[in-house]
Amino acid sequence: MKVKVLYFASLKSKLNKSYEDIEIEKDTTVQALKTLLLKKYPDLKGFLENCMIAVNESYVDDNTLLKDNDTVAIIPPVGGG
């Protein structure tokens, strides 16, 4: 299975890309995808926990099962003042 992962704001800058396609196993959860991303990008440790996750434009929790061709958006917290 394959999902498209979209990166926004500071995460986009940190990884120097706005998206990538990632191969996942059947029955992969959002939490499992986060774990996979931390293995691939160890410098995201402590960062991903604060991000919101949307799948196909709807916010989800870590237990959500991903399906083939899902679009997963990882949205970091936005600061301002």
Secondary structure, 3 states (H helix, E strand, C coil): CEEEEEECHHHHHHHCCCEEEEECCCCCEHHHHHHHHHHHCHHHCCCHHHCEEEECCEECCCCCECCCCCEEEEECCCCCC
